Amino acid sequence: MNGDNDRDGHTGQSPRRRPMPLFVSMSRRPCLVIGGGAVALRKINRLLSAGADVTVCARETSGETAGLVRAGAVRVMPPERVPHNLDVSRFFLVVAATDDPALNRSVAALCRRAGVLVNCAAEPEHGDVFFCSESGAGELRVAVSTAGAAPLLAKWFARRIQSLLPPRLDAFISEFSSLRKKLLETRGADDALWDEILSTDLDAGIRSDGGAAVLEKMRRKISPAGDTSRADDKSDD
């Protein structure tokens, strides 16, 4: 078999080497951040905001990181364990964010051998997890990544996407989700139905009236005018 069949037609790169976008619940997941500087702090805060159970391993911690340690928001691992006495098997994710590239690479190699996900902050090519820039509202989350190649660009695009999102989007998504469940119960997975509902200009509708027209269209589909099937069912009892 020709190996070229495994390559992307546009870039010539193997699809296996491209990262797959994936949202993962980090709630109570044990994570280890190695490093105590500004980069490590950003990773710590991202993980804490996602509900992860964070352990920090650093020779020195100062400022906000030290405050998190004192407050008990993170656990502490003695730095003497890194890298030779480091057991990464109990962690879901390890972040190597020290100012020592060789140490970061050693940690990344250790994680790969143990089958543990690792983010190598300064040299992302040595890791297999990338932190994305985010935008969104309510349950809508949009993640933007350049796989570590140009994080500032990813951040710019995320801000740009955020600026394009209509106001009141979180309330619309919440009501849309509730009506969607009812529609699935009454009408099933009907692609044509959803095409009809979503044919409305969502952006303009949400900006003008919070998406009321779309939501009303969904309500009519749940209980169409003149539908007497429920009444008929009751008369047969």
SULURRA-V585327 format. One line per field, one symbol per residue. ss: DSSP state (H for helix, E for strand, L for the rest). psi: psi as a letter, one per 40 degrees, with the letter a starting at -180 (. if undefined). burial: # if it has 16 or more other C-alpha atoms within 10 Angstrom, else .. Layout:
ss=???
psi=???
burial=???
This chain:
ss=LLHHHHELLLLLLEHHHLLLLLLLLLLLLEEEEELLLHHHHHHHHHHHHLLLEEEEELLLLLHHHHHHHHLLLLEELLHHHLLLLLLLLLLLEEEELLLLHHHHHHHHHHHHHHLLEEEELLLHHHLLLLLLEEEEELLEEEEELLLLLLHHHHHHHHHHHHHHLLLLHHHHHHHHHHHHHHHHHHHLLLHHHHHHHLLLLHHHHHHHHLLHHHHHHHHHHHLLLLLLHHHHHHHLL
psi=hhdeeeihddeeihddehihhhhhhehehhihhhieaddddddddddddeeihhhhhidhiibdddddddeediihhheeehedfhhedeidhhhhfiehdddddddddddddefhihhhddgdeeaehhhiiiiahbehhhhhiffedgdddddddddddddehiifddddddddddddddddddeaghdddddddeeigdddddddfeedddddddddddgiheheddddddde.
burial=.........................#..##########.##.###.##...#######..#...#..##....#..#.#..##....#..########....##########...#######.#.############.....######..#..##.###.#....#..##.##..#..##..#.............#....#...#...##.###..##.##...............
